[in-house]
Amino acid sequence: MRRLLPTLLRFRCPACGTGPIFRDALYLRETCAHCGVRFEREPGGLIVSMVLNYFLSILMLLGAAIFIVRRWGFADWLLPLLLGACVLLVLLLYRPTKAIYLWLIWLLGFVHVDRTVKRDAERGGPPARG
């Protein structure tokens, strides 16, 4: 639990703290390159991170809107400013919210080492389909 913040800020695996969780700017890795933990258990399993992203963005925009309205009133530039800030916040919070959600499901025990992937890698190939 003590390593939560450092690994979360560096986007590292919640299990080992070493392997990166993103393969590039937008895409999450299937498994940790270091310890073999499978990040996404099923397709669409990380959709909750998008809801978290939306919630945090709206919360921040609401705070900004309240501050601006109390300070300068309803100005003509308020709506375009908030729309631009909304797009920017959603993009900026994309990776952090995925990492936060991954940490939450790891803490709850839903992310774990996928033994079949590790065995298949040791054998040198994909699992046999039958």
C-alpha positions as a printed Julia matrix, in Angstrom:
130×3 Matrix{Float64}:
   0.0     0.0     0.0
   2.97    2.29    0.67
   4.05    2.11   -2.97
   0.61    3.06   -4.28
   1.29    6.72   -5.03
   4.76    6.36   -6.63
   3.7     3.52   -8.92
   0.36    5.18   -9.69
   2.05    8.41  -10.73
   4.56    6.56  -12.92
   1.85    4.27  -14.4
   3.48    1.05  -13.19
   1.98   -2.37  -12.5
   0.06   -2.49   -9.2
   1.34   -6.0    -8.43
   5.09   -5.62   -8.92
   5.54   -1.86   -9.28
   8.04   -2.4   -12.09
   6.35   -3.06  -15.43
   4.6    -0.22  -17.29
   0.83   -0.54  -17.65
   0.59    1.43  -20.91
   2.17    0.29  -24.17
   1.79    3.79  -25.68
  -0.09    7.02  -25.0
  -3.57    5.51  -25.15
  -3.43    1.73  -24.99
  -3.12   -0.44  -21.91
  -0.91   -3.52  -22.08
  -2.66   -6.88  -21.85
  -0.23   -8.16  -19.22
   2.66   -6.82  -17.19
   5.95   -7.49  -18.97
   7.67   -8.03  -15.61
   5.33  -10.2   -13.51
   2.64  -11.44  -15.92
  -0.39   -9.85  -14.26
  -3.3    -9.6   -16.71
  -4.72   -6.07  -16.57
  -7.97   -6.44  -18.47
  -9.85   -9.62  -17.59
 -12.53   -9.23  -20.27
 -13.19   -6.92  -23.22
 -14.63   -3.62  -22.03
 -13.66   -4.34  -18.44
 -12.07   -0.92  -18.04
 -15.16    1.05  -19.06
 -15.53    2.09  -15.43
 -12.37    4.16  -15.86
 -14.19    6.23  -18.48
 -17.02    6.87  -16.04
 -14.44    7.88  -13.42
 -12.8    10.18  -15.99
 -16.16   11.79  -16.8
 -17.05   12.19  -13.11
 -13.73   13.85  -12.22
 -13.91   16.13  -15.27
 -17.45   17.27  -14.45
 -16.53   17.81  -10.79
 -13.54   19.98  -11.75
 -15.58   21.91  -14.33
 -18.37   22.5   -11.84
 -15.87   23.95   -9.38
 -14.37   26.17  -12.08
 -17.82   27.33  -13.26
 -18.91   28.23   -9.74
 -15.69   30.17   -9.17
 -15.99   32.05  -12.49
 -19.68   32.88  -12.05
 -19.15   34.15   -8.51
 -16.15   36.22   -9.58
 -17.21   37.63  -12.98
 -20.86   36.61  -13.4
 -22.32   34.93  -16.48
 -20.05   36.12  -19.25
 -20.31   35.44  -22.98
 -17.0    33.62  -22.92
 -18.0    31.23  -20.11
 -19.55   28.45  -22.22
 -16.76   28.22  -24.82
 -14.19   28.27  -22.01
 -15.91   25.44  -20.15
 -16.36   23.36  -23.33
 -12.69   23.73  -24.21
 -11.69   22.9   -20.63
 -13.96   19.84  -20.73
 -12.23   18.4   -23.79
  -8.81   19.17  -22.33
  -9.64   17.6   -18.94
 -11.02   14.41  -20.46
  -7.81   13.98  -22.46
  -5.52   14.88  -19.55
  -7.3    12.55  -17.1
  -7.48    9.57  -19.48
  -4.31    7.78  -18.34
  -4.54    8.68  -14.63
  -8.12    7.42  -14.35
  -7.23    4.13  -16.06
  -4.32    3.72  -13.64
  -6.51    4.57  -10.63
  -9.16    2.08  -11.71
  -6.53   -0.6   -12.31
  -5.17   -0.03   -8.81
  -8.68   -0.23   -7.32
  -9.49   -3.54   -8.98
  -6.06   -4.87   -8.0
  -6.65   -3.92   -4.36
 -10.02   -5.72   -4.51
  -8.34   -8.85   -5.89
  -9.66   -8.83   -9.46
  -6.25   -8.39  -11.11
  -3.88  -11.3   -10.62
  -1.19  -13.28  -12.36
  -2.69  -15.26  -15.22
  -1.12  -18.68  -14.75
  -2.16  -19.94  -18.21
  -0.37  -17.06  -19.95
   2.77  -17.76  -17.92
   2.65  -21.5   -18.7
   2.08  -20.82  -22.41
   5.01  -18.42  -22.5
   7.22  -21.05  -20.86
   6.13  -23.64  -23.47
   6.87  -21.14  -26.22
   3.49  -20.69  -27.83
  -0.18  -19.86  -27.54
  -2.57  -22.25  -25.8
  -3.9   -25.16  -27.82
  -7.48  -24.7   -28.99
  -9.62  -27.73  -29.06
